[in-house]
């Protein structure tokens, strides 16, 4: 496995009409980045993948080069090429593009090609490594899953036959192939295959005489096909790509709010690091920071907020910074106080400096028995939703 050179083809050129969205589903924005960028990111973290070629609609090539490619540090790791009007044509165009890159010296010729749907963003490194290794050993490999629904055939809207689902499996991606196997399959396949075919493993079997090794896939390999799938993927990606650090002073109000925030976020399966004393203690992979301080101690907030925003901005898909202050109950002059103005100035500065980091100020009006759970729920919502429309604003809570 260590000597194997692998490359990935991510298919993101489809129409996605079944999702019934105004835009192609692979470009649906999840926390400011297109859905398929999260799929690409999954491959970025897999050591055996040397580079990725993504097929996209031709009109989006400029957007992808300017907005998606900079998310990844290595300029020669992610490449874009136009896709075709069918799945097999897109794959064939990607293979030919890799040929050109190899001839130009931009990349090395791979031993194995991994092919994956751009709208399966929750692909895990274990599945990719498994199919790549199996393809390296057997020529071809693909993920499969058991059917969960009964399969029938029909004619004129009436049932003809019910099939024994235990005899059938659903074919998933990722799939992987030795370079020579996949090239041979596409060089020999027919125009009818290009027009209507969708199964690469079948092409390898029929044209390259290679019987693929089948690998059981996890449930998270689901494909975003319908609108409900998109909501599910967005929820799971929110959990996967969020980690929260809480900076607070050791006072009763701060501690109680911090404790409730930890409980609230952890029920959403969000990892939280609390009890931090300053920006310097924020763990490297934390993309959201919450400041909780009594307003009397806030001599300057701009610096710490901007420092935290710099940290959040290093995360591939951005993050959020929330600054919380406490004010006296029914303070009619709250907005004229220097502490309120410092809070407003700080969050607005972050909003101007970092377009990939949302920033919010939270002004809590103190009373005798604050509803800490309700307040924590509202603040957690800012982190999870990251509403760009509210960035740079002050939210007043009681």
C-alpha positions as CSV (number, residue, x, y, z in Angstrom):
1,X,0.0,0.0,0.0
2,X,2.8,2.4,0.8
3,X,4.3,2.1,-2.7
4,X,0.9,2.6,-4.4
5,X,0.2,5.9,-6.2
6,X,-3.4,6.7,-6.3
7,X,-5.5,9.6,-7.7
8,X,-9.1,10.4,-7.3
9,X,-11.8,11.5,-9.8
10,X,-14.7,13.4,-8.1
11,X,-17.8,13.6,-10.3
12,X,-19.5,16.9,-9.9
13,X,-20.9,17.7,-13.3
14,X,-24.4,16.2,-13.1
15,X,-27.7,18.2,-13.4
16,X,-29.1,17.0,-10.1
17,X,-32.7,17.5,-11.2
18,X,-34.2,15.1,-8.7
19,X,-33.3,17.4,-5.8
20,X,-35.6,20.1,-7.4
21,X,-33.3,23.0,-6.5
22,X,-32.6,26.2,-8.4
23,X,-28.9,25.3,-8.5
24,X,-27.1,22.0,-9.1
25,X,-27.1,20.1,-5.8
26,X,-23.3,19.7,-5.8
27,X,-23.0,23.5,-5.7
28,X,-25.5,23.9,-2.8
29,X,-23.9,26.1,-0.2
30,X,-23.1,24.5,3.1
31,X,-21.7,27.1,5.5
32,X,-20.4,29.1,2.6
33,X,-18.8,26.4,0.5
34,X,-20.3,24.1,-2.2
35,X,-21.3,20.6,-1.2
36,X,-18.8,18.9,-3.4
37,X,-15.9,20.8,-1.8
38,X,-16.5,18.7,1.4
39,X,-16.2,15.6,-0.7
40,X,-12.9,16.8,-2.1
41,X,-11.8,17.6,1.5
42,X,-12.4,14.0,2.5
43,X,-9.8,12.9,-0.1
44,X,-7.4,15.6,1.0
45,X,-7.0,13.9,4.4
46,X,-6.2,10.5,2.9
47,X,-2.4,9.9,2.6
48,X,-2.6,7.5,-0.4
49,X,-4.3,10.0,-2.6
50,X,-1.7,12.0,-4.5
51,X,-4.1,14.4,-6.3
52,X,-7.8,14.9,-7.3
53,X,-9.4,15.7,-10.6
54,X,-13.0,17.0,-10.3
55,X,-15.3,17.1,-13.3
56,X,-17.6,20.1,-13.2
57,X,-20.0,21.9,-15.6
58,X,-17.9,24.0,-18.0
59,X,-19.6,27.3,-17.0
60,X,-18.4,26.8,-13.4
61,X,-14.7,26.2,-14.2
62,X,-13.7,29.7,-13.4
63,X,-15.7,29.7,-10.1
64,X,-14.1,26.5,-9.0
65,X,-10.6,27.7,-9.8
66,X,-11.1,31.0,-7.9
67,X,-13.3,29.8,-5.0
68,X,-12.7,26.1,-4.4
69,X,-9.1,25.5,-5.3
70,X,-7.7,28.0,-2.8
71,X,-9.4,26.1,0.0
72,X,-6.6,23.5,-0.4
73,X,-3.0,24.3,0.3
74,X,-1.3,22.4,-2.5
75,X,-1.9,24.1,-5.9
76,X,-1.0,20.9,-7.8
77,X,-3.3,18.7,-5.7
78,X,-6.7,19.7,-7.0
79,X,-7.5,20.0,-10.7
80,X,-10.7,20.8,-12.5
81,X,-11.9,19.8,-16.0
82,X,-15.3,20.0,-17.7
83,X,-17.6,17.1,-17.4
84,X,-19.7,15.4,-20.1
85,X,-23.4,15.0,-20.6
86,X,-23.4,11.5,-19.0
87,X,-21.6,9.8,-16.2
88,X,-19.3,7.7,-18.3
89,X,-18.4,10.6,-20.6
90,X,-17.4,12.7,-17.5
91,X,-15.2,9.9,-16.3
92,X,-13.6,9.4,-19.7
93,X,-12.9,13.2,-20.0
94,X,-11.3,13.0,-16.5
95,X,-9.1,10.1,-17.5
96,X,-8.0,11.9,-20.7
97,X,-7.3,15.0,-18.6
98,X,-5.0,13.0,-16.3
99,X,-3.2,11.7,-19.4
100,X,-2.5,15.3,-20.4
101,X,-1.4,16.3,-16.9
102,X,1.0,13.3,-16.9
103,X,2.4,14.2,-20.3
104,X,3.0,17.8,-19.2
105,X,4.7,16.7,-16.0
106,X,2.1,18.1,-13.7
107,X,1.4,14.8,-12.0
108,X,2.6,11.3,-11.9
109,X,0.8,8.4,-13.7
110,X,-1.3,6.7,-11.0
111,X,-1.3,2.9,-10.2
112,X,-4.9,3.2,-9.1
113,X,-7.8,5.6,-9.9
114,X,-10.5,6.1,-7.3
115,X,-13.9,7.3,-8.7
116,X,-16.4,8.9,-6.3
117,X,-19.6,10.9,-6.6
118,X,-19.2,14.6,-5.6
119,X,-22.5,14.4,-3.8
120,X,-21.4,11.7,-1.3
121,X,-19.5,14.2,1.0
122,X,-19.3,11.9,4.1
123,X,-17.0,9.4,2.5
124,X,-14.5,8.1,5.1
125,X,-10.8,7.4,4.7
126,X,-11.2,3.8,5.6
127,X,-13.6,3.1,2.7
128,X,-11.3,4.9,0.2
129,X,-8.2,3.0,1.5
130,X,-10.0,-0.3,1.4
131,X,-11.2,0.0,-2.2
132,X,-7.9,1.4,-3.4
133,X,-6.0,-1.4,-1.8
134,X,-8.4,-4.0,-3.2
135,X,-8.1,-2.5,-6.7
136,X,-4.3,-2.5,-6.4
137,X,-4.5,-6.3,-5.7
138,X,-7.4,-7.4,-7.8
139,X,-7.7,-4.8,-10.6
140,X,-11.0,-3.3,-9.6
141,X,-13.1,-2.8,-6.4
142,X,-16.2,-1.1,-5.4
143,X,-18.3,-0.4,-2.3
144,X,-21.7,-2.1,-2.0
145,X,-24.6,-2.0,0.5
146,X,-27.5,-4.3,1.2
147,X,-30.9,-3.3,-0.2
148,X,-33.3,-2.0,2.4
149,X,-36.4,-1.9,0.2
150,X,-38.1,-4.6,-1.8
151,X,-37.4,-4.4,-5.5
152,X,-40.2,-4.9,-8.1
153,X,-40.7,-4.7,-11.8
154,X,-43.7,-3.0,-13.4
155,X,-45.5,-2.5,-16.6
156,X,-48.1,0.2,-17.4
157,X,-48.1,1.2,-13.7
158,X,-48.9,-2.4,-12.5
159,X,-46.6,-4.8,-10.7
160,X,-45.1,-7.7,-12.7
161,X,-42.7,-9.3,-10.3
162,X,-41.2,-9.0,-6.8
163,X,-37.5,-9.8,-6.7
164,X,-35.7,-11.5,-3.8
165,X,-33.7,-8.6,-2.5
166,X,-31.3,-10.9,-0.6
167,X,-29.9,-11.7,-4.1
168,X,-29.1,-8.1,-5.0
169,X,-27.0,-5.3,-3.7
170,X,-26.7,-1.6,-4.3
171,X,-23.5,-0.4,-5.9
172,X,-22.0,2.7,-4.2
173,X,-18.9,4.8,-4.6
174,X,-16.0,5.0,-4.0
175,X,-14.9,2.5,-6.7
176,X,-11.2,2.0,-7.6
177,X,-9.4,0.5,-10.6
178,X,-5.9,-0.2,-11.8
179,X,-5.0,2.5,-14.3
180,X,-4.7,0.0,-17.1
181,X,-8.0,-1.6,-16.3
182,X,-10.1,1.6,-16.3
183,X,-8.3,2.9,-19.4
184,X,-9.0,-0.4,-21.3
185,X,-12.6,-0.4,-20.2
186,X,-13.3,3.1,-21.5
187,X,-11.3,2.7,-24.7
188,X,-13.4,-0.3,-25.7
189,X,-16.9,0.6,-24.4
190,X,-19.6,1.4,-26.9
191,X,-21.5,4.6,-27.6
192,X,-24.5,3.0,-25.9
193,X,-22.5,2.6,-22.8
194,X,-21.5,6.3,-22.9
195,X,-25.1,7.3,-23.5
196,X,-27.0,5.3,-20.9
197,X,-24.5,3.3,-18.7
198,X,-23.8,4.2,-15.1
199,X,-21.8,1.3,-13.7
200,X,-18.0,1.4,-14.0
201,X,-17.5,-2.0,-12.4
202,X,-19.6,-3.5,-15.3
203,X,-17.4,-1.8,-17.9
204,X,-14.3,-3.3,-16.2
205,X,-15.9,-6.8,-16.2
206,X,-17.1,-6.7,-19.8
207,X,-14.3,-4.9,-21.6
208,X,-11.2,-5.4,-19.3
209,X,-12.2,-8.9,-18.1
210,X,-11.7,-7.8,-14.5
211,X,-14.0,-9.1,-11.8
212,X,-14.2,-6.4,-9.1
213,X,-13.7,-7.1,-5.4
214,X,-16.8,-5.9,-3.5
215,X,-16.4,-4.0,-0.2
216,X,-19.2,-3.4,2.3
217,X,-19.8,0.3,2.8
218,X,-20.9,2.2,5.9
219,X,-24.3,4.0,6.0
220,X,-22.7,7.4,5.8
221,X,-21.8,6.8,2.2
222,X,-25.3,7.8,1.1
223,X,-25.7,9.9,-2.0
224,X,-27.5,13.2,-1.9
225,X,-30.3,12.7,-4.4
226,X,-33.4,14.4,-3.0
227,X,-33.9,17.4,-0.9
228,X,-34.3,15.4,2.3
229,X,-30.8,13.9,1.6
230,X,-29.4,17.4,1.3
231,X,-30.8,18.4,4.7
232,X,-29.4,15.2,6.3
233,X,-25.9,15.8,4.7
234,X,-25.9,19.4,5.9
235,X,-26.7,18.4,9.4
236,X,-24.0,15.7,9.5
237,X,-21.4,18.0,7.9
238,X,-22.2,20.7,10.6
239,X,-21.3,18.1,13.2
240,X,-18.2,16.9,11.4
241,X,-16.7,20.3,10.7
242,X,-17.5,22.1,13.9
243,X,-15.4,22.3,17.1
244,X,-16.0,25.0,19.7
245,X,-13.6,26.7,22.1
246,X,-15.0,28.7,25.0
247,X,-13.0,31.5,26.6
248,X,-14.5,32.7,29.9
249,X,-13.7,34.4,33.2
250,X,-14.0,32.3,36.3
251,X,-17.2,34.0,37.6
252,X,-20.5,32.6,38.5
253,X,-22.4,33.9,35.4
254,X,-19.7,33.0,33.0
255,X,-19.2,29.5,34.4
256,X,-23.0,28.8,34.4
257,X,-23.4,29.9,30.8
258,X,-20.3,28.0,29.7
259,X,-21.6,24.8,31.4
260,X,-25.0,25.1,29.7
261,X,-23.3,25.8,26.3
262,X,-21.1,22.7,26.7
263,X,-24.2,20.6,27.5
264,X,-26.2,22.1,24.6
265,X,-23.5,21.7,22.0
266,X,-22.5,18.2,23.1
267,X,-26.1,17.0,22.7
268,X,-25.6,18.0,19.0
269,X,-22.4,15.9,19.0
270,X,-20.3,19.0,18.6
271,X,-16.9,18.8,20.2
272,X,-16.3,21.5,22.8
273,X,-13.2,22.7,24.7
274,X,-14.1,24.9,27.6
275,X,-12.3,26.7,30.4
276,X,-9.8,28.5,28.0
277,X,-8.2,31.6,29.5
278,X,-7.2,33.3,26.2
279,X,-6.8,33.0,22.4
280,X,-3.4,31.4,22.8
281,X,-5.0,28.3,24.4
282,X,-7.4,27.6,21.5
283,X,-6.6,24.1,20.0
284,X,-5.4,24.2,16.4
285,X,-8.4,22.5,14.8
286,X,-11.0,24.7,16.6
287,X,-13.1,26.8,14.1
288,X,-15.6,28.5,16.5
289,X,-14.7,30.6,19.5
290,X,-17.1,32.0,22.2
291,X,-15.9,34.7,24.5
292,X,-17.9,35.0,27.8
293,X,-16.8,37.9,30.0
294,X,-18.4,40.4,32.4
295,X,-18.5,43.7,30.6
296,X,-16.7,45.6,33.4
297,X,-13.5,43.7,32.6
298,X,-13.6,44.4,28.8
299,X,-11.0,47.1,28.4
300,X,-10.4,46.1,24.8
301,X,-12.2,43.5,22.7
302,X,-11.1,44.2,19.2
303,X,-7.7,42.6,19.5
304,X,-8.8,39.2,21.0
305,X,-11.8,39.0,18.7
306,X,-9.7,39.5,15.6
307,X,-7.0,37.1,16.9
308,X,-9.8,34.5,17.4
309,X,-11.1,35.2,13.9
310,X,-7.6,34.7,12.4
311,X,-7.6,31.3,14.1
312,X,-11.1,30.4,12.8
313,X,-10.2,31.5,9.3
314,X,-7.5,28.9,9.1
315,X,-10.2,26.2,9.1
316,X,-10.9,25.1,5.5
317,X,-14.6,26.0,5.7
318,X,-14.4,28.9,8.1
319,X,-16.1,29.4,11.4
320,X,-17.7,31.8,13.8
321,X,-16.7,34.1,16.7
322,X,-19.2,35.0,19.4
323,X,-18.6,37.7,22.0
324,X,-20.9,37.7,25.1
325,X,-21.3,40.6,27.5
326,X,-23.5,41.1,30.5
327,X,-25.5,44.3,31.1
328,X,-27.7,45.4,34.0
329,X,-31.3,44.7,33.6
330,X,-33.5,47.4,32.0
331,X,-30.5,49.6,31.2
332,X,-32.1,52.1,28.8
333,X,-28.7,53.5,28.1
334,X,-27.0,50.2,27.3
335,X,-26.3,51.2,23.7
336,X,-24.5,54.4,24.8
337,X,-22.1,52.6,27.2
338,X,-18.5,52.2,26.3
339,X,-18.7,48.5,26.8
340,X,-21.6,48.1,24.3
341,X,-19.7,50.2,21.8
342,X,-16.6,48.1,22.2
343,X,-18.6,45.0,21.6
344,X,-20.2,46.4,18.5
345,X,-16.9,47.7,17.2
346,X,-15.2,44.4,17.7
347,X,-17.7,42.1,16.0
348,X,-18.1,44.6,13.1
349,X,-14.3,44.7,12.6
350,X,-14.2,40.9,12.4
351,X,-17.0,40.9,9.9
352,X,-15.1,43.3,7.7
353,X,-11.7,41.6,8.0
354,X,-12.8,37.9,7.5
355,X,-15.5,37.1,4.9
356,X,-15.2,33.4,5.9
357,X,-15.8,34.0,9.6
358,X,-19.2,35.1,10.9
359,X,-19.1,37.2,14.0
360,X,-21.8,38.0,16.5
361,X,-22.1,40.1,19.7
362,X,-24.5,38.9,22.4
363,X,-25.7,41.4,25.0
364,X,-27.3,39.6,27.9
365,X,-29.6,41.6,30.2
366,X,-29.1,40.3,33.7
367,X,-31.9,39.6,36.1
368,X,-32.2,37.7,39.4
369,X,-32.7,34.3,37.8
370,X,-31.4,34.1,34.2
371,X,-32.6,31.3,32.0
372,X,-29.2,30.0,31.2
373,X,-30.4,27.1,29.1
374,X,-32.5,29.4,26.9
375,X,-29.6,31.8,26.5
376,X,-27.2,28.9,25.8
377,X,-29.6,27.5,23.1
378,X,-29.7,30.9,21.3
379,X,-25.9,31.2,21.3
380,X,-25.4,27.6,20.2
381,X,-27.8,28.4,17.3
382,X,-25.5,31.1,16.1
383,X,-22.6,28.7,15.9
384,X,-24.6,25.9,14.2
385,X,-26.4,28.1,11.7
386,X,-23.7,30.7,11.0
387,X,-26.2,33.1,9.5
388,X,-24.2,35.5,7.3
389,X,-27.1,38.0,7.4
390,X,-26.6,38.4,11.2
391,X,-22.8,38.7,11.0
392,X,-21.5,41.9,12.6
393,X,-24.7,42.5,14.6
394,X,-25.6,42.5,18.3
395,X,-28.2,40.1,19.5
396,X,-29.9,41.1,22.8
397,X,-31.0,38.2,25.1
398,X,-32.7,38.2,28.5
